[in-house]
Amino acid sequence: MGGQRSRRVLLAAALLLLLPPAPARAALWMEFDPPAGSPGTRVVGRTGGNGAMASSSEGQAFSAYLVQAASRVRTPIGHVRVDAKGNGTLRFVIPEVAPGSYTVRMYCPTCTIPSTGSDDPVVVGRFRVVGGRDSSPSVAQPREATDGGAPRDRTLEPIAGLGLLLAAVTLILLKRRRSAVV
């Protein structure tokens, strides 16, 4: 009876591995030149890779915002425009905002709804504003550690978690089987 139950558990765990992974966040990412600046600085952002926005039409424009993590307030900074090769470009001047770390978000329902299930603006980059409103030259601004600016690819995390679960269940069942035999 115990052997049949353990086979069922193993079969269930194996079937879980066949499930598709959770939807990935938008794979769009932008690199900025410069990657940080003070209000009034001109910045150019470009999508990574070739044809990152190929599913969008040439000339199509998507609203972009700076969003400070602490406040969640969206500050409009312009539009990401798609060229003939499907690459996106964002040109903006850093607005008068408080210094700190910001995410750059883009509103693109056709890009985000399929991958996130929401039409909220998605993070397409990170940017640091130095100086500006509410800054004091005598107070050093905290610096945030970076990982090179690229988002982590979390596509395989659900599968890895299920693999660990399957391994743990297998070890438990093998241990039980050995103790039942002895």
Backbone bond lengths (Angstrom), bond angles and torsions (degrees), N, CA, C in turn:
res aa  C-N    CA-C-N  psi(-1)  N-CA   C-N-CA  omega(-1)  CA-C   N-CA-C  phi
1 M - - - 1.450 - - 1.530 110.67 -
2 G 1.371 116.47 -42.75 1.460 120.67 -179.80 1.515 111.61 -64.18
3 G 1.353 116.83 -36.00 1.459 120.75 179.78 1.513 112.07 -65.34
4 Q 1.349 115.60 -38.62 1.463 119.74 179.35 1.532 110.22 -67.47
5 R 1.322 115.80 -39.15 1.475 119.58 179.63 1.527 110.19 -65.54
6 S 1.335 116.80 -42.39 1.463 119.98 -179.02 1.526 110.50 -65.66
7 R 1.318 117.26 -35.51 1.468 119.73 176.76 1.523 110.74 -64.31
8 R 1.323 116.23 -39.68 1.473 120.31 178.97 1.526 110.93 -64.19
9 V 1.329 116.34 -41.96 1.468 120.02 178.94 1.517 110.05 -63.38
10 L 1.332 116.97 -44.80 1.468 120.26 178.69 1.522 111.38 -63.11
11 L 1.328 117.23 -41.04 1.455 121.11 178.25 1.524 110.70 -62.98
12 A 1.331 117.13 -43.35 1.469 121.05 178.92 1.528 110.60 -62.61
13 A 1.337 116.42 -43.18 1.465 120.12 179.11 1.528 110.83 -64.32
14 A 1.317 117.12 -40.30 1.468 120.89 178.42 1.529 110.90 -64.57
15 L 1.327 116.50 -39.58 1.471 119.77 178.71 1.528 111.28 -65.65
16 L 1.334 117.19 -34.11 1.466 120.20 176.80 1.527 111.54 -61.19
17 L 1.324 115.96 -34.35 1.459 119.51 179.28 1.522 112.09 -66.13
18 L 1.317 117.06 -22.48 1.464 120.61 -179.43 1.518 113.00 -81.60
19 L 1.340 117.33 -12.59 1.464 120.18 179.37 1.516 109.84 -65.76
20 P 1.336 117.28 145.23 1.467 118.95 178.07 1.523 109.66 -67.83
21 P 1.345 117.24 151.03 1.456 119.90 178.62 1.526 110.65 -66.46
22 A 1.320 115.68 161.68 1.463 120.81 177.03 1.519 108.77 -60.32
23 P 1.357 117.58 152.13 1.454 119.23 -179.79 1.518 110.91 -56.75
24 A 1.307 116.11 136.07 1.461 120.89 178.67 1.522 109.92 -79.43
25 R 1.297 115.73 152.45 1.465 119.67 173.67 1.522 107.53 -69.29
26 A 1.308 115.46 163.87 1.456 119.22 -178.21 1.524 109.90 -51.98
27 A 1.309 117.05 133.47 1.451 121.82 -177.32 1.524 112.10 -85.21
28 L 1.304 117.40 4.11 1.449 122.40 -179.58 1.515 110.47 -73.05
29 W 1.319 117.37 134.88 1.458 120.99 177.43 1.516 108.68 -145.04
30 M 1.325 116.33 143.94 1.459 121.13 179.90 1.524 110.08 -121.07
31 E 1.315 114.96 145.40 1.463 122.84 172.62 1.519 106.45 -107.78
32 F 1.349 116.30 139.54 1.463 120.53 -176.02 1.514 111.68 -114.05
33 D 1.337 115.03 143.07 1.451 122.24 177.39 1.520 108.11 -128.93
34 P 1.319 117.88 108.17 1.455 129.13 -1.25 1.533 110.78 -78.08
35 P 1.348 118.21 163.30 1.467 121.03 -179.07 1.529 113.53 -79.12
36 A 1.331 116.75 -6.70 1.469 122.09 178.10 1.516 107.58 -155.22
37 G 1.337 116.20 157.48 1.456 118.95 178.18 1.514 111.38 -177.87
38 S 1.319 114.95 172.84 1.461 120.90 178.94 1.525 109.16 -98.48
39 P 1.339 117.24 163.27 1.470 119.78 178.71 1.533 111.04 -52.54
40 G 1.316 115.29 136.84 1.459 121.86 -177.88 1.519 113.27 98.52
41 T 1.322 118.17 -13.07 1.466 122.62 179.65 1.526 109.64 -75.26
42 R 1.341 115.88 134.94 1.464 121.06 175.99 1.537 108.86 -83.03
43 V 1.327 115.27 134.89 1.469 121.60 -176.56 1.520 109.21 -130.30
44 V 1.329 115.64 143.27 1.460 121.30 173.37 1.525 107.49 -122.88
45 G 1.331 115.67 128.20 1.457 121.12 176.12 1.518 109.15 -114.95
46 R 1.321 115.95 140.33 1.469 120.97 178.77 1.522 109.27 -131.08
47 T 1.327 116.23 142.41 1.459 119.93 177.25 1.521 109.43 -67.47
48 G 1.330 115.33 145.62 1.458 120.65 179.17 1.518 110.54 -76.32
49 G 1.324 115.76 152.28 1.465 120.28 178.22 1.516 112.15 77.47
50 N 1.309 116.15 -173.32 1.459 122.03 178.16 1.513 109.50 -111.24
51 G 1.321 116.62 127.23 1.454 120.75 176.82 1.517 114.03 71.97
52 A 1.319 116.95 32.39 1.476 120.81 -177.89 1.525 112.32 -60.52
53 M 1.334 116.54 -24.43 1.471 120.52 -179.46 1.527 110.38 -119.15
54 A 1.323 116.43 31.82 1.466 121.87 -175.68 1.523 113.08 -59.93
55 S 1.330 117.83 -23.21 1.467 119.52 179.56 1.528 111.68 -77.87
56 S 1.333 117.11 -7.84 1.468 121.36 177.00 1.521 109.59 -96.19
57 S 1.317 116.26 158.36 1.462 121.23 -178.67 1.522 111.07 -81.03
58 E 1.333 115.58 147.85 1.459 120.70 175.70 1.529 109.07 -56.80
59 G 1.317 116.44 135.41 1.461 121.34 178.96 1.518 113.97 86.31
60 Q 1.332 117.28 -11.53 1.456 120.33 178.95 1.533 108.93 -63.38
61 A 1.331 116.44 143.62 1.463 121.20 -178.22 1.526 110.05 -126.30
62 F 1.329 115.56 140.01 1.462 122.40 -178.72 1.519 109.20 -124.79
63 S 1.320 116.97 131.46 1.458 121.76 -179.34 1.521 111.22 -61.05
64 A 1.344 115.54 140.27 1.460 121.43 179.43 1.528 109.27 -126.58
65 Y 1.333 114.54 149.79 1.465 120.89 -175.43 1.532 110.20 -139.86
66 L 1.333 115.44 150.58 1.461 121.91 165.60 1.520 105.68 -93.87
67 V 1.317 118.00 133.47 1.463 121.27 178.81 1.523 108.48 -131.84
68 Q 1.347 115.31 118.76 1.465 119.42 177.60 1.517 108.04 -83.34
69 A 1.319 116.46 132.05 1.467 121.58 -174.69 1.526 112.27 -56.39
70 A 1.324 117.54 -41.87 1.469 120.97 -175.49 1.525 112.42 -65.70
71 S 1.325 117.69 -36.80 1.465 119.94 -173.40 1.518 114.31 -102.88
72 R 1.314 117.70 -24.36 1.470 122.73 -176.57 1.530 112.30 64.35
73 V 1.329 117.78 12.45 1.461 121.31 179.36 1.522 108.67 -79.54
74 R 1.337 116.33 131.34 1.466 122.02 178.17 1.522 109.27 -90.18
75 T 1.328 116.09 126.49 1.458 121.47 175.00 1.525 106.89 -112.31
76 P 1.340 118.44 114.21 1.473 120.16 -179.77 1.529 110.97 -61.02
77 I 1.334 116.61 136.60 1.467 120.10 179.04 1.529 112.74 -127.30
78 G 1.309 118.40 -0.76 1.459 119.53 178.32 1.510 111.99 137.16
79 H 1.341 114.68 -152.56 1.466 120.72 -176.34 1.522 111.15 -134.23
80 V 1.317 115.46 139.17 1.457 121.19 171.25 1.519 105.45 -83.10
81 R 1.329 116.37 121.63 1.465 121.50 -178.43 1.527 109.59 -108.19
82 V 1.327 115.12 139.65 1.463 121.88 -176.85 1.521 109.44 -97.71
83 D 1.349 116.16 131.91 1.467 119.86 178.27 1.531 110.92 -94.97
84 A 1.330 116.15 -178.70 1.475 121.80 -176.83 1.527 113.02 -62.13
85 K 1.334 117.65 -24.29 1.464 121.18 -179.42 1.527 112.33 -92.06
86 G 1.337 116.73 3.74 1.459 120.31 178.83 1.517 114.42 81.63
87 N 1.324 116.95 17.59 1.465 121.19 177.64 1.523 109.11 -97.33
88 G 1.326 116.34 145.83 1.459 120.89 -179.86 1.513 111.35 -103.90
89 T 1.348 115.47 141.83 1.462 121.57 177.22 1.519 108.84 -131.33
90 L 1.319 115.40 136.80 1.462 122.68 177.32 1.518 107.62 -125.28
91 R 1.340 116.40 121.55 1.466 121.60 175.94 1.519 107.00 -116.05
92 F 1.336 115.58 127.17 1.462 118.70 179.29 1.516 111.08 -152.00
93 V 1.328 114.38 162.71 1.457 122.28 173.70 1.524 105.35 -107.84
94 I 1.322 116.50 129.96 1.466 119.85 -178.40 1.528 108.77 -60.18
95 P 1.335 116.77 121.90 1.466 120.05 -179.59 1.530 111.49 -75.10
96 E 1.326 116.32 170.88 1.473 122.01 176.29 1.518 108.13 -73.48
97 V 1.313 115.97 94.45 1.456 122.48 178.38 1.525 108.12 -130.97
98 A 1.322 115.95 164.16 1.464 121.01 178.25 1.524 109.91 -64.68
99 P 1.314 117.07 147.21 1.463 119.18 176.82 1.521 110.65 -66.28
100 G 1.322 115.95 152.78 1.456 120.35 177.55 1.512 111.90 146.75
101 S 1.315 114.16 -173.83 1.462 121.37 179.66 1.523 109.49 -89.01
102 Y 1.318 115.40 135.29 1.465 122.36 -179.19 1.519 109.37 -128.87
103 T 1.324 114.95 155.76 1.451 119.32 166.02 1.519 106.00 -102.87
104 V 1.311 116.19 149.95 1.456 121.16 172.12 1.516 104.52 -101.59
105 R 1.329 115.75 125.92 1.465 120.93 -177.99 1.512 109.36 -119.03
106 M 1.322 114.85 149.18 1.457 121.03 -179.41 1.526 108.79 -126.39
107 Y 1.318 115.57 137.16 1.465 120.75 177.11 1.518 108.28 -95.70
108 C 1.327 115.58 110.79 1.464 121.57 -179.20 1.525 108.29 -147.88
109 P 1.336 118.21 85.41 1.471 119.89 -177.49 1.526 113.69 -55.48
110 T 1.321 117.99 -37.87 1.467 118.95 -178.83 1.518 111.25 -70.09
111 C 1.343 117.21 -23.27 1.474 120.60 178.12 1.518 111.24 -85.32
112 T 1.330 116.55 -38.99 1.461 119.73 -168.36 1.515 115.40 -95.13
113 I 1.307 119.34 -35.32 1.468 119.42 -176.96 1.521 111.44 -58.32
114 P 1.352 119.26 -46.02 1.468 117.99 179.79 1.530 113.19 -62.90
115 S 1.330 118.31 -32.80 1.464 119.48 -174.82 1.518 113.81 -95.70
116 T 1.329 118.96 -25.33 1.468 119.68 -177.48 1.516 113.00 -119.53
117 G 1.331 117.78 -14.64 1.458 120.26 -177.83 1.516 112.69 79.80
118 S 1.311 117.80 6.45 1.461 122.27 -177.02 1.519 109.04 -136.22
119 D 1.345 115.87 154.99 1.464 117.82 175.66 1.526 110.99 -103.22
120 D 1.342 117.55 17.40 1.461 121.00 175.52 1.523 108.96 -65.67
121 P 1.332 116.64 149.19 1.468 118.28 175.30 1.527 110.77 -58.89
122 V 1.309 116.81 134.88 1.462 121.25 -178.20 1.522 110.87 -99.32
123 V 1.312 115.20 153.28 1.464 121.34 178.17 1.523 108.09 -71.58
124 V 1.338 116.10 125.98 1.462 120.47 177.13 1.532 110.93 -120.25
125 G 1.331 116.42 1.95 1.460 118.98 179.14 1.512 111.79 177.20
126 R 1.321 114.09 173.16 1.458 120.98 177.21 1.520 107.91 -125.15
127 F 1.331 114.92 145.67 1.462 119.94 -177.07 1.521 108.67 -146.05
128 R 1.312 116.72 147.87 1.464 121.84 179.41 1.520 109.50 -118.79
129 V 1.341 115.06 125.98 1.462 121.04 175.99 1.524 106.99 -99.46
130 V 1.312 116.28 127.04 1.460 121.97 177.70 1.516 108.63 -113.72
131 G 1.312 117.23 145.29 1.469 120.25 -177.75 1.514 109.66 69.78
132 G 1.313 117.54 -162.86 1.466 120.25 176.39 1.509 113.84 93.45
133 R 1.333 116.31 -163.60 1.447 123.80 -176.87 1.525 111.51 -57.35
134 D 1.302 117.32 143.38 1.463 125.15 177.25 1.528 113.02 61.40
135 S 1.325 117.50 22.58 1.462 117.64 178.89 1.517 109.01 -103.05
136 S 1.293 114.85 149.75 1.452 120.92 178.30 1.515 107.52 -125.32
137 P 1.355 118.10 126.20 1.459 119.30 -177.28 1.524 112.90 -64.03
138 S 1.339 117.72 -21.09 1.459 119.72 -177.65 1.527 112.35 -84.30
139 V 1.337 117.23 -11.30 1.466 120.47 -178.48 1.523 108.88 -108.73
140 A 1.305 116.26 120.66 1.467 120.00 178.93 1.519 109.25 -70.74
141 Q 1.307 116.55 135.72 1.460 121.36 178.46 1.518 109.25 -82.10
142 P 1.339 117.47 137.49 1.468 118.93 178.38 1.518 110.79 -65.10
143 R 1.304 115.73 144.01 1.462 120.57 178.37 1.510 108.58 -104.45
144 E 1.295 115.33 141.31 1.457 120.94 -179.48 1.521 108.72 -100.27
145 A 1.302 116.31 133.98 1.462 120.23 176.74 1.516 108.64 -65.69
146 T 1.318 116.45 141.94 1.457 119.95 179.61 1.516 109.94 -119.18
147 D 1.307 115.20 159.44 1.461 120.82 177.38 1.519 109.78 -114.67
148 G 1.327 115.86 32.62 1.455 119.51 -178.84 1.514 112.20 90.21
149 G 1.328 117.96 -1.33 1.453 121.26 175.67 1.510 115.61 87.56
150 A 1.299 119.00 -12.70 1.463 119.82 -176.74 1.519 110.59 -88.31
151 P 1.320 117.05 142.67 1.457 119.21 178.29 1.526 110.07 -72.78
152 R 1.330 116.12 150.77 1.459 119.53 176.35 1.515 109.09 -73.30
153 D 1.313 115.37 140.08 1.460 120.07 175.30 1.517 107.21 -84.10
154 R 1.327 116.88 112.11 1.457 121.64 -176.35 1.524 111.77 -105.56
155 T 1.300 118.07 15.95 1.454 122.30 -175.90 1.523 112.36 -59.27
156 L 1.324 117.89 -39.95 1.464 120.95 -174.70 1.521 113.67 -91.58
157 E 1.326 119.39 -3.67 1.456 121.00 -177.89 1.526 113.17 -57.60
158 P 1.359 120.02 -44.39 1.468 118.20 178.46 1.524 112.60 -61.05
159 I 1.317 117.49 -39.11 1.458 121.09 179.93 1.525 110.19 -67.39
160 A 1.335 117.39 -41.29 1.459 120.65 178.86 1.524 109.99 -63.08
161 G 1.319 117.43 -41.64 1.461 121.13 178.14 1.513 111.70 -61.67
162 L 1.324 116.80 -43.27 1.467 120.07 178.49 1.527 111.29 -66.92
163 G 1.317 116.30 -35.18 1.465 119.66 176.98 1.518 111.34 -63.39
164 L 1.349 115.96 -41.92 1.462 119.59 176.91 1.526 110.97 -64.51
165 L 1.318 116.76 -39.83 1.464 120.80 178.10 1.529 110.12 -62.10
166 L 1.317 116.55 -46.39 1.460 120.98 179.07 1.522 110.95 -60.43
167 A 1.331 117.41 -42.59 1.462 121.07 178.98 1.530 110.58 -62.98
168 A 1.329 117.39 -42.89 1.466 120.78 179.67 1.521 111.19 -63.90
169 V 1.337 116.89 -44.81 1.469 120.45 179.29 1.519 110.12 -62.63
170 T 1.316 117.07 -41.41 1.466 120.85 179.40 1.528 111.00 -62.04
171 L 1.343 116.82 -44.56 1.466 120.27 179.27 1.533 111.49 -62.74
172 I 1.309 116.64 -42.05 1.472 120.41 178.71 1.517 110.39 -62.11
173 L 1.320 116.76 -46.05 1.462 120.16 -179.27 1.527 111.82 -64.84
174 L 1.332 117.49 -39.95 1.460 120.35 177.81 1.528 110.82 -64.68
175 K 1.329 116.65 -40.84 1.458 120.63 178.93 1.529 110.83 -63.16
176 R 1.337 116.02 -42.44 1.467 120.27 178.32 1.525 110.91 -63.68
177 R 1.334 115.58 -41.24 1.461 119.54 -178.55 1.519 109.83 -63.67
178 R 1.347 117.68 -42.36 1.469 121.66 179.81 1.527 110.74 -63.82
179 S 1.337 116.18 -42.04 1.471 118.78 -178.63 1.535 110.84 -70.19
180 A 1.335 117.93 -29.26 1.475 120.94 178.01 1.521 110.66 -73.32
181 V 1.334 117.97 -31.49 1.459 122.49 -179.00 1.522 110.24 -73.97
182 V 1.349 116.97 -36.56 1.466 121.41 -175.99 1.476 112.29 -73.35
